[in-house]
Amino acid sequence: MSSESVAPTPEPRKSDAAERRRAEILEQSARLFDRSGYNKTSMNDIAEAVGVRKPTLYHYFDTKDEILYWLHEEFINTLLTQQEARIAERVPADLMVFEIMADILALMQTHKGHVRTYFENHRELPERHRTTSHEKRDRYRRMLEDAIAQGTKEGTFRHVDPGLTALAIFGMVNWAYQWYEIDGTRSPRDIATVFADLVLNGLTASPPRA
């Protein structure tokens, strides 16, 4: 055996452990909010699901409203980061519209509770957080509007109202969490492909060739 001493594996920093616990609380909260609803879930329920005492839970989050806010933040920040990367890469407009739809649908598979909470409980956000959350929501909507306007400018899309078209797309995609089945036969990207075809090509059949 070598006489050289082997350095022991360093223990995780407390901050790392705290971040993992915080993430676990958010994950379990999202699951409970999805199953029982935000208003019917108590801090006691969350503490029990995480396996900690209620006073310990308050060490990480002061209120249930604060948990709600951070679930909103995780959801919208994920979408913003993905879209910002495409803008930087100058992704074509039609692909950008498809990927925006695919991003939201993908979160319905990986973050189901976040999705439901974001779309159903934004009105319950504390006043101090509501402005920030709404600004990010509006910023993401404008990203889709800009992609539509870009496609029109490049000649990929016909002339449409970018704002109204963006709302129509979000209306179709955002509601999918009501019926999407994680174990279903279609993946999020499969569904996004169908949605994108409807949006980009419409329902009108091509005219018959002469």
LINNOR-V789928 format. One record per backbone hydrogen bond with DSSP energy under -0.5 kcal/mol. NH is the residue of the N-H (numbers start at 1). CO is the residue of the C=O. If there is no record, write none. Layout:
nh=[NH	NH]
co=[CO	CO]
This chain:
nh=[7	17	18	19	20	21	22	23	24	25	26	27	28	29	30	31	32	33	34	35	36	37	37	41	41	46	47	48	49	50	51	52	56	57	58	59	59	60	60	61	67	68	69	70	71	72	73	74	75	76	77	78	79	80	81	82	83	84	85	86	87	88	89	90	90	91	96	97	98	99	100	101	102	103	104	105	106	107	108	109	109	110	111	115	116	117	118	119	120	121	124	125	129	130	131	133	134	135	136	137	138	139	140	141	142	143	144	145	146	147	148	149	150	151	152	153	154	155	155	156	157	162	165	166	167	168	169	170	171	172	173	174	175	176	177	178	179	180	182	184	191	192	193	194	195	196	197	198	199	200	201	202	202]
co=[5	13	14	15	16	17	18	19	20	21	22	23	24	25	26	27	28	29	30	31	32	32	33	37	38	42	43	44	45	46	47	47	53	53	54	55	56	56	57	57	63	64	65	66	67	68	69	70	71	72	73	74	75	76	77	78	79	80	81	82	83	84	85	86	87	86	92	93	94	95	96	97	98	99	100	101	102	103	104	105	106	106	107	111	112	113	114	115	116	117	121	122	126	126	127	129	130	131	132	133	134	135	136	137	138	139	140	141	142	143	144	145	146	147	148	149	150	151	152	151	151	160	161	162	163	164	165	166	167	168	169	170	171	173	174	175	176	176	180	181	187	188	189	190	191	192	193	194	195	196	197	197	198]
